[in-house]
Amino acid sequence: MVKDIAFSAYPAKDVKALRDFYTEALGLKFTGEFAQDGVLKYDEAQVGNGWFSVLTTEWADVAPSGGVAFEVDDIEKTAADLRARNIEVDDIYDTPVCRISGFNDPEGNRVTLHQTTVPH
């Protein structure tokens, strides 16, 4: 049976541009670069125990539309940092167990920011 998430796959028309966006916006460190014919086709960054990857829409066989939730220590600060980079971030919403917000990346993939307030 399933024991962990190996990687998430975010499709991109321009893998390098999307990788650079996540590096600059969220500080992800990509280390799994794979290029073919001089074009970046795939790259991945370790997040916790799994990997967040960006890959060409041809490889993913879908248009950008993904949805991932990144756990953050301070959602207020993260949202403010993103807004300072001119990224439109939703208002923060409080639930009984967490705080959430989100934004769309340049390819149109949905990104959720999540801060646990009650461990579960």
DOBA-920403 format. One record per residue (C-alpha): residue number from 1; residue in one letter; x negated, y negated, z negated. Coordinates in pm, 1 decimal. Layout:
<seq: NUM | type: a | x: X | y: Y | z: Z>;
...
END
This chain:
<seq: 1 | type: m | x: 0.0 | y: 0.0 | z: 0.0>;
<seq: 2 | type: v | x: -95.4 | y: -365.6 | z: 17.7>;
<seq: 3 | type: k | x: -356.2 | y: -468.4 | z: -238.1>;
<seq: 4 | type: d | x: -455.9 | y: -822.6 | z: -133.2>;
<seq: 5 | type: i | x: -430.7 | y: -1076.4 | z: 147.1>;
<seq: 6 | type: a | x: -725.7 | y: -1035.5 | z: 382.0>;
<seq: 7 | type: f | x: -673.4 | y: -1363.1 | z: 570.8>;
<seq: 8 | type: s | x: -410.4 | y: -1601.7 | z: 693.6>;
<seq: 9 | type: a | x: -415.9 | y: -1699.9 | z: 1059.8>;
<seq: 10 | type: y | x: -334.6 | y: -2055.5 | z: 1163.8>;
<seq: 11 | type: p | x: -305.7 | y: -2098.5 | z: 1540.0>;
<seq: 12 | type: a | x: -470.1 | y: -2397.4 | z: 1705.9>;
<seq: 13 | type: k | x: -504.8 | y: -2532.4 | z: 2055.0>;
<seq: 14 | type: d | x: -834.0 | y: -2688.4 | z: 1938.0>;
<seq: 15 | type: v | x: -993.8 | y: -2468.7 | z: 1670.7>;
<seq: 16 | type: k | x: -1289.8 | y: -2701.6 | z: 1612.0>;
<seq: 17 | type: a | x: -1067.3 | y: -3006.8 | z: 1559.3>;
<seq: 18 | type: l | x: -837.8 | y: -2818.0 | z: 1321.1>;
<seq: 19 | type: r | x: -1132.5 | y: -2670.9 | z: 1130.4>;
<seq: 20 | type: d | x: -1281.5 | y: -3019.4 | z: 1098.4>;
<seq: 21 | type: f | x: -945.2 | y: -3151.2 | z: 972.0>;
<seq: 22 | type: y | x: -930.8 | y: -2891.8 | z: 691.2>;
<seq: 23 | type: t | x: -1295.6 | y: -2952.5 | z: 604.1>;
<seq: 24 | type: e | x: -1241.8 | y: -3327.0 | z: 572.5>;
<seq: 25 | type: a | x: -888.5 | y: -3326.6 | z: 425.8>;
<seq: 26 | type: l | x: -912.7 | y: -3039.7 | z: 175.8>;
<seq: 27 | type: g | x: -1284.6 | y: -2971.0 | z: 146.4>;
<seq: 28 | type: l | x: -1266.2 | y: -2616.5 | z: 283.1>;
<seq: 29 | type: k | x: -1602.1 | y: -2466.1 | z: 375.9>;
<seq: 30 | type: f | x: -1580.8 | y: -2262.6 | z: 694.0>;
<seq: 31 | type: t | x: -1841.9 | y: -1989.8 | z: 739.2>;
<seq: 32 | type: g | x: -1704.1 | y: -1742.5 | z: 993.7>;
<seq: 33 | type: e | x: -1754.2 | y: -1925.6 | z: 1320.1>;
<seq: 34 | type: f | x: -1701.9 | y: -1725.5 | z: 1639.4>;
<seq: 35 | type: a | x: -1742.6 | y: -1889.5 | z: 1980.5>;
<seq: 36 | type: q | x: -1696.3 | y: -1747.9 | z: 2325.5>;
<seq: 37 | type: d | x: -1827.7 | y: -1916.2 | z: 2640.7>;
<seq: 38 | type: g | x: -1920.8 | y: -2219.3 | z: 2431.6>;
<seq: 39 | type: v | x: -1568.7 | y: -2263.6 | z: 2292.6>;
<seq: 40 | type: l | x: -1490.7 | y: -2212.6 | z: 1921.8>;
<seq: 41 | type: k | x: -1225.5 | y: -1940.1 | z: 1905.6>;
<seq: 42 | type: y | x: -1215.0 | y: -1860.4 | z: 1532.9>;
<seq: 43 | type: d | x: -1344.5 | y: -1980.1 | z: 1199.0>;
<seq: 44 | type: e | x: -1260.6 | y: -1897.3 | z: 838.8>;
<seq: 45 | type: a | x: -1303.2 | y: -2036.6 | z: 489.7>;
<seq: 46 | type: q | x: -1282.6 | y: -1837.9 | z: 169.3>;
<seq: 47 | type: v | x: -1003.2 | y: -1953.3 | z: -60.4>;
<seq: 48 | type: g | x: -983.1 | y: -1755.5 | z: -383.0>;
<seq: 49 | type: n | x: -1001.9 | y: -1385.5 | z: -295.4>;
<seq: 50 | type: g | x: -878.1 | y: -1428.8 | z: 60.6>;
<seq: 51 | type: w | x: -966.9 | y: -1616.7 | z: 376.1>;
<seq: 52 | type: f | x: -795.4 | y: -1907.0 | z: 550.9>;
<seq: 53 | type: s | x: -862.7 | y: -1884.3 | z: 922.3>;
<seq: 54 | type: v | x: -797.0 | y: -2093.8 | z: 1227.5>;
<seq: 55 | type: l | x: -793.2 | y: -1927.2 | z: 1565.8>;
<seq: 56 | type: t | x: -687.8 | y: -2002.2 | z: 1919.9>;
<seq: 57 | type: t | x: -321.6 | y: -1988.8 | z: 2009.8>;
<seq: 58 | type: e | x: -416.5 | y: -1727.9 | z: 2272.1>;
<seq: 59 | type: w | x: -556.1 | y: -1496.1 | z: 2006.2>;
<seq: 60 | type: a | x: -266.1 | y: -1558.5 | z: 1770.5>;
<seq: 61 | type: d | x: -22.7 | y: -1514.5 | z: 2059.1>;
<seq: 62 | type: v | x: 200.6 | y: -1783.7 | z: 1904.1>;
<seq: 63 | type: a | x: 224.4 | y: -2159.6 | z: 1905.0>;
<seq: 64 | type: p | x: 124.3 | y: -2350.1 | z: 1590.1>;
<seq: 65 | type: s | x: 391.6 | y: -2297.6 | z: 1325.1>;
<seq: 66 | type: g | x: 221.8 | y: -2139.9 | z: 1025.5>;
<seq: 67 | type: g | x: 300.2 | y: -2193.1 | z: 661.8>;
<seq: 68 | type: v | x: 49.2 | y: -2163.2 | z: 380.2>;
<seq: 69 | type: a | x: 52.9 | y: -2285.0 | z: 20.0>;
<seq: 70 | type: f | x: -277.1 | y: -2392.3 | z: -134.0>;
<seq: 71 | type: e | x: -301.5 | y: -2388.4 | z: -513.7>;
<seq: 72 | type: v | x: -447.8 | y: -2717.1 | z: -641.3>;
<seq: 73 | type: d | x: -560.4 | y: -2832.2 | z: -986.5>;
<seq: 74 | type: d | x: -408.8 | y: -3180.9 | z: -963.4>;
<seq: 75 | type: i | x: -133.8 | y: -3228.3 | z: -706.4>;
<seq: 76 | type: e | x: -106.9 | y: -3603.2 | z: -771.2>;
<seq: 77 | type: k | x: -476.5 | y: -3656.0 | z: -695.6>;
<seq: 78 | type: t | x: -472.0 | y: -3423.7 | z: -395.1>;
<seq: 79 | type: a | x: -170.8 | y: -3602.5 | z: -245.1>;
<seq: 80 | type: a | x: -330.9 | y: -3942.5 | z: -310.4>;
<seq: 81 | type: d | x: -658.6 | y: -3830.7 | z: -148.4>;
<seq: 82 | type: l | x: -471.1 | y: -3710.0 | z: 159.5>;
<seq: 83 | type: r | x: -268.5 | y: -4030.9 | z: 183.3>;
<seq: 84 | type: a | x: -595.8 | y: -4227.7 | z: 164.6>;
<seq: 85 | type: r | x: -695.9 | y: -4035.0 | z: 480.4>;
<seq: 86 | type: n | x: -368.5 | y: -4152.9 | z: 645.3>;
<seq: 87 | type: i | x: -208.3 | y: -3808.9 | z: 618.2>;
<seq: 88 | type: e | x: 166.4 | y: -3829.3 | z: 558.9>;
<seq: 89 | type: v | x: 238.9 | y: -3624.1 | z: 247.0>;
<seq: 90 | type: d | x: 587.1 | y: -3546.2 | z: 114.6>;
<seq: 91 | type: d | x: 698.0 | y: -3664.5 | z: -226.9>;
<seq: 92 | type: i | x: 607.0 | y: -3423.2 | z: -505.5>;
<seq: 93 | type: y | x: 892.5 | y: -3200.0 | z: -615.6>;
<seq: 94 | type: d | x: 907.1 | y: -3046.1 | z: -962.6>;
<seq: 95 | type: t | x: 1047.2 | y: -2696.9 | z: -1018.0>;
<seq: 96 | type: p | x: 1073.5 | y: -2508.4 | z: -1348.0>;
<seq: 97 | type: v | x: 737.2 | y: -2335.0 | z: -1282.7>;
<seq: 98 | type: c | x: 542.2 | y: -2557.6 | z: -1042.4>;
<seq: 99 | type: r | x: 500.8 | y: -2884.8 | z: -857.1>;
<seq: 100 | type: i | x: 499.7 | y: -2879.7 | z: -477.4>;
<seq: 101 | type: s | x: 445.4 | y: -3112.8 | z: -187.0>;
<seq: 102 | type: g | x: 341.8 | y: -3070.9 | z: 171.9>;
<seq: 103 | type: f | x: 230.3 | y: -3208.5 | z: 504.1>;
<seq: 104 | type: n | x: 184.8 | y: -3102.6 | z: 865.7>;
<seq: 105 | type: d | x: -163.5 | y: -3049.6 | z: 1003.4>;
<seq: 106 | type: p | x: -259.3 | y: -3202.8 | z: 1340.3>;
<seq: 107 | type: e | x: -145.5 | y: -2886.1 | z: 1523.6>;
<seq: 108 | type: g | x: 199.6 | y: -2888.9 | z: 1359.6>;
<seq: 109 | type: n | x: 138.3 | y: -2612.0 | z: 1107.0>;
<seq: 110 | type: r | x: 310.2 | y: -2667.0 | z: 772.3>;
<seq: 111 | type: v | x: 84.0 | y: -2690.2 | z: 465.9>;
<seq: 112 | type: t | x: 222.7 | y: -2674.2 | z: 113.3>;
<seq: 113 | type: l | x: 36.3 | y: -2800.8 | z: -191.3>;
<seq: 114 | type: h | x: 124.3 | y: -2604.7 | z: -505.7>;
<seq: 115 | type: q | x: 34.7 | y: -2667.4 | z: -868.7>;
<seq: 116 | type: t | x: 142.9 | y: -2406.2 | z: -1119.6>;
<seq: 117 | type: t | x: 282.4 | y: -2557.7 | z: -1438.8>;
<seq: 118 | type: v | x: 409.8 | y: -2238.1 | z: -1602.9>;
<seq: 119 | type: p | x: 191.0 | y: -1931.5 | z: -1540.7>;
<seq: 120 | type: h | x: 384.7 | y: -1635.9 | z: -1408.1>;
END
